Amino acid sequence: MKFLYDFFPLILFFSAAKIYDIYVATAVAIAASAVQVAWYYFRHKRSETMHLVTLGVLVVFGGMTLLLHDDTFIKWKPTIVNWIFAVILFGSHWIGSKTIIEHLLSSKIELPNHVWDKLNMSWSFFFLLMGGLNLYVAFYYRLDLDEQTRTDNWINFKVFGLTGLTFIFVIMQAMYMAKYMPEEKKT
């Protein structure tokens, strides 16, 4: 259920883009993200950082897209969000006693310190790469196609490509972590 909740704005963005256009989809994504943040706060009396960062960048870049009627800004949004996460993760190596990944997962998983560091760095580089990949598909992939087809390709990549690559990366990280998890004590 949390999976659907986390992808609620993305699913609505994709649906609106297919039915209408990128501008309606952008407005829908802003509204859906605001509802997501408000609903989470109402239910838990706190906000998730990821949702707040996404909403903030979406309001700024989506707002500029709508105000200027230029989809360049919304196409930059995934890159900006990914790069913000990359900087936060990378910076957590020098700020605080634990990296962000260790802080988020250490209460559930026991791993050696060097593994937490590698996981955190790999996520940093992953978000950096995803941001660059988004820019490539948004602005340089298949320049021989018309603008609408290129926008449709970018939307499909944003929804399925970035999500699929993230899913694959999560599986790879889980496999890596499994090697270092202590075995259950047999009784």
C-alpha positions in Angstrom: 0.0 0.0 0.0 2.9 2.4 0.8 4.2 1.7 -2.7 1.0 3.1 -4.2 1.0 6.0 -1.8 4.6 7.0 -2.6 3.9 6.8 -6.4 0.5 8.5 -6.2 1.7 11.8 -7.8 3.7 10.0 -10.5 0.8 7.7 -11.4 -1.5 10.8 -11.7 1.1 12.7 -13.7 1.5 9.9 -16.2 -2.3 9.4 -16.5 -2.9 13.1 -17.1 -0.1 13.4 -19.6 -1.5 10.5 -21.6 -5.1 11.9 -21.5 -4.3 15.6 -21.8 -0.8 17.1 -22.1 2.3 17.8 -20.0 0.9 21.1 -18.7 -2.3 19.5 -17.2 -0.1 16.7 -16.0 2.2 19.2 -14.2 -0.7 20.9 -12.5 -2.1 17.4 -11.5 1.3 16.4 -10.1 1.6 19.6 -8.0 -1.9 19.1 -6.6 -1.3 15.4 -6.0 2.0 16.0 -4.2 0.5 18.6 -2.0 -2.4 16.3 -1.1 0.2 13.5 -0.4 2.2 15.7 2.0 -1.0 17.0 3.7 -2.5 13.6 4.1 0.7 12.1 5.5 1.0 15.0 8.0 -2.7 14.6 9.0 -2.2 10.8 9.6 1.2 10.8 11.2 1.7 14.4 12.6 5.0 14.6 10.8 6.3 14.9 7.2 8.7 12.8 5.2 11.7 14.7 3.9 11.5 13.0 0.5 7.9 14.1 0.0 8.7 17.7 1.1 11.8 18.0 -1.2 9.8 16.6 -4.1 6.9 18.9 -3.4 9.2 22.0 -3.1 11.0 21.3 -6.3 7.8 20.4 -8.1 6.1 23.7 -7.0 9.0 25.7 -8.2 9.8 24.0 -11.5 6.2 22.9 -12.2 5.0 26.4 -11.4 7.5 27.9 -13.8 6.4 25.3 -16.4 2.8 26.5 -16.0 3.5 30.2 -15.7 5.8 30.3 -18.7 4.1 27.5 -20.6 7.5 25.9 -21.2 8.0 22.2 -20.3 11.8 22.6 -20.0 11.4 23.3 -16.3 9.3 20.2 -15.4 11.8 18.1 -17.4 14.6 19.4 -15.0 12.6 18.5 -11.9 13.7 14.8 -11.6 17.3 15.8 -12.1 17.1 18.5 -9.4 15.4 16.1 -6.9 18.0 13.4 -7.6 20.9 15.7 -7.3 19.6 17.1 -4.0 19.4 13.6 -2.6 22.9 12.9 -4.0 24.3 15.9 -2.2 22.5 15.1 1.0 23.7 11.5 1.0 27.3 12.5 0.0 27.4 15.2 2.7 26.2 12.8 5.4 29.7 11.2 5.3 31.0 14.3 7.1 28.0 15.5 9.0 26.8 13.6 12.0 28.0 10.2 13.4 26.1 8.1 10.9 25.4 8.4 7.2 21.8 9.0 6.0 21.4 5.3 4.9 22.7 4.0 8.2 20.5 6.5 10.1 17.4 5.3 8.1 18.0 1.5 8.2 20.3 0.7 11.2 17.4 0.1 13.5 16.1 -2.7 11.2 19.4 -4.1 9.8 22.7 -4.7 11.4 25.7 -4.1 9.1 29.4 -3.3 9.5 30.3 0.4 9.3 32.2 0.0 6.0 29.1 -1.5 4.4 27.0 1.5 5.5 29.5 3.8 4.0 29.6 1.9 0.7 25.8 1.8 0.5 25.5 5.5 1.2 28.1 6.3 -1.5 26.5 4.0 -4.0 23.2 5.7 -3.5 24.9 9.1 -3.9 26.3 8.1 -7.2 23.1 6.4 -8.3 21.1 9.6 -7.7 23.8 11.6 -9.5 23.7 9.2 -12.5 19.8 9.2 -12.5 19.8 13.0 -12.7 22.2 13.0 -15.6 20.3 10.3 -17.4 17.1 12.2 -17.0 18.7 15.3 -18.6 20.0 13.2 -21.5 16.6 11.7 -22.3 14.8 15.0 -21.8 17.0 17.1 -24.0 19.3 15.0 -26.1 17.8 11.6 -26.9 16.4 11.2 -30.4 16.7 14.8 -31.5 15.5 13.7 -35.0 11.9 13.2 -33.6 9.3 16.0 -33.3 9.0 17.8 -30.0 5.7 16.1 -28.8 7.2 12.6 -29.5 10.3 13.5 -27.6 8.2 14.8 -24.7 6.2 11.5 -24.7 9.4 9.5 -24.7 10.6 11.5 -21.7 7.4 11.0 -19.8 7.6 7.2 -20.5 11.2 7.2 -19.4 10.5 9.3 -16.3 7.7 6.9 -15.2 9.0 3.5 -16.3 12.7 4.0 -16.9 13.7 5.9 -13.7 11.3 3.8 -11.6 12.5 0.5 -13.2 16.2 1.4 -12.7 15.5 2.4 -9.1 13.8 -1.0 -8.5 16.7 -2.9 -10.0 19.2 -0.8 -8.0 17.3 -1.6 -4.8 17.4 -5.3 -5.5 21.2 -5.0 -6.2 21.6 -3.2 -2.9 19.6 -5.8 -1.0 21.8 -8.6 -2.5 24.9 -6.7 -1.4 23.6 -6.2 2.1 22.6 -9.8 2.4 26.2 -10.8 2.2 27.0 -8.9 5.4 23.9 -9.5 7.5 24.5 -11.7 10.6 23.0 -15.1 10.4 20.1 -15.9 12.8 21.2 -17.8 15.8 19.8 -21.3 15.9 18.1 -22.4 19.1 
